[in-house]
Amino acid sequence: MTQQPVTTVHLTAPAARVITTELRTSDHTTETGGILLGHHTHDTVTVHHAGTPGPAAVRTPTYFLRDLAHAQALADEAFASDGSIWVGEWHTHPTSRPTPSARDAATYRQLLGDPELGFHSVIAVIFTPHEGRWEGAAWACRLGSIAPVELRLSRPAG
């Protein structure tokens, strides 16, 4: 069964907390990011878990490559916990807009084209600094297209 195209990405409070902590504490001159784990239901992807880059991540001003072993450990833990699966990636663009770069688009095409991964779509959430705050945008990537989608953030209770 083919899943509906994504129109909304919902970051739950725990996932948003991981990302905001990384944004607050990381070196803002280099890209950072991690994996997104959750569920695709109807036209919404709900992200229950967000990863950090991991200790072996490669970070430059224009490029980020997550620590694969770190990401796999989080994915295994999330799947065992609540059945969450890999739905995409998040990362920063410290010196440009929160839109996928040519390198990002090539990465998403590669993920979508790998039959072993089984992606119908890949979610990308990109953050960039804007007037002293981080601005985020979500993208749904399918074979042949990358489209902006709504990004909803849950706020922690309290």
N, C-alpha and C positions, 0 to 999 in steps of 0.2 A: 504494500500500500504506500503510495506517495503521500508525504506530508504536505499540508497546506503551506503556502509561502508565509514566511514570518512577517508580521507587521509590528510586533511589539516585543521588546526585550525587557523583562522585569528582573531587576537585581534585588534579591531579598536583603534584609538588614544584615545578616551575617556575611553575605558576599560583599555587600557595599562596605562593610566595616573593614574587611581585609584589604580591599582596594584603597580606601581612604587612608588607612594606616600606612600602606606602602607609599602612597602619594606624598604623605606628610613627612615620612622619614627617609625617603630615597634621595640620591644625588640627582638633582634636577637638571644636570647638564647632559645626562645620558638617558636613553630610553630604559624603561622598566616595564614589567607586565607579568602575565601568568595565564594559566588556563581557566576556562569557565566550564563548570559542571552543573548539569540540571536536567530539565525535561522540556520537550517540545510537545505542547498540547494545543491542538487546533492551530491558530495563527500566532501563538505566543510562546516564546522560550522563557522559562523561569529559571534563573540562575540561583542555585542554592549554595554553591561553593565557588569561591574564586581563589586561584593560586597566587603565590608570590613567585618571584623569578627563580629562587633557589640558589644555593651557594656556588654552583658551577655555571651560572648564566653568563652569557656574553652580552655586554652592554656598551654601546657606543652612542654618540650624539644622534646617529641616524639609523641605528640598527639594534635589534634586540633578539636574542635567541635564548629561550627558556632552558633551564636545567631539566633535561628529559627524565632523569631518574627521580628527581624531586616531584615533577609533574605526575609521573606514573604512580608514585606512592600516594599522592593526594587523590588521584583518580580511583585507585583501588579502595582507599578508605571511604570515599564518598559513595561508591557503588555499594559497598558492604553496608553502609549506614542507611541509605535511603533510595538506592537504585539510580542515583544520578549518573549520567553519562557525559562524555566530553561533547560540548555543544559549540565551543569556540574559544576565542582568545581575547584578552584585553592587553593593551599596552599604551605607552605614552608617546607623544611626538613633542619633545621639549622645545623645538624651534619652528614648528609648522602647525597647520590646521588639523583638526580632528577628523581628517578624511584619509581613507586608505591610500598609501603611496603605491607606486608601480611595483615595488618589492613586495608590499603587503598583498596586492592583488595576485601576484604570481604565486605567493605562498598559499593563498586561499584556493586558487585554481589547482595547485598540486594536491592539496588535501581533498578537494572535491573529486579529483580524478583518480584517487587511489581506491580501488574497489574493496580492499581489505578494511578500510576505515568506515565505509558505508554511509558517508555524509550525504544528506539531501540538501542541506544548507550548512553554512558555517557562519557563526555569529562573531562579529568583531566589535569591540567597544574600545574607542580610542579617546584618550584624554590629552588635553593640551593646556598649558597655563594661559590664563586670560585675566588681565587686571587683578593680579594677586590671588586668583582662585583657579581651580582646575575646572575646565569645561569638558563635558563628555558628549560623545555622539555614538549611536549604535548603527550597525550596518548588517544587512542580511546578504550573504554571498551565496549565489547559486551558480551552476555552470552557465557561463555567458553573461552574468549580471551581478552587479553590486548595487544595492539600493539602500538609502537611508530608511531607518525604521524608528518608531517611538522608543525612547529609553525611559523606563519608569524605575524610580528608586524607592525602596521601602526605608523608612526612617526607623532607627532603633526606638523601642518603647522607653518612656521615662522622661 
